[in-house]
Amino acid sequence: MALYRDPRDKRVFVPKQGGGVALNFGHPVAWTILVITTIVPFTIVAVVTLAVLL
């Protein structure tokens, strides 16, 4: 699956053909949304899991 990346498109959420929306990774806000909703929670879970196991 290719990422949608068009810096000229000012929309952060772009409608997909089959329905739903995709993030426009040419927009900096899309990267912020990705980090806040996936990478930060994953890091927290990993750190807490390691702390409990060690």
C-alpha positions in Angstrom: 0.0 0.0 0.0 1.5 3.3 -1.1 1.3 6.3 1.2 -0.5 9.3 -0.2 2.0 12.2 -0.3 1.2 15.4 -2.1 2.6 18.5 -0.5 0.5 20.7 -2.9 -2.7 19.3 -1.4 -3.5 21.3 1.7 -5.9 18.6 3.1 -4.6 16.4 6.0 -7.4 13.8 5.5 -7.9 12.8 1.9 -11.0 10.7 0.8 -10.2 7.3 -0.6 -12.0 5.8 -3.6 -13.4 2.8 -1.7 -14.6 5.0 1.2 -12.9 6.2 4.3 -10.0 8.6 4.5 -6.2 8.5 4.2 -3.6 10.7 5.7 -1.7 13.0 3.4 1.9 12.4 4.4 3.0 15.5 2.5 1.4 17.6 5.3 3.4 17.9 8.6 0.2 17.5 10.7 -0.2 14.0 9.3 3.2 13.0 10.7 2.2 14.5 14.1 -1.0 12.5 14.1 0.9 9.3 13.2 3.4 9.8 16.0 0.8 10.7 18.7 -1.6 7.9 17.9 0.8 5.0 17.2 4.5 5.5 18.1 4.0 7.2 21.5 1.5 4.6 22.8 3.7 1.8 21.5 6.7 3.2 23.3 4.8 3.6 26.6 3.5 0.0 26.4 7.0 -1.3 25.6 8.6 0.6 28.5 6.0 -0.5 31.0 6.1 -4.1 29.9 9.9 -4.1 30.2 9.7 -2.5 33.6 7.2 -5.2 34.8 9.2 -8.1 33.4 12.6 -6.9 34.8 
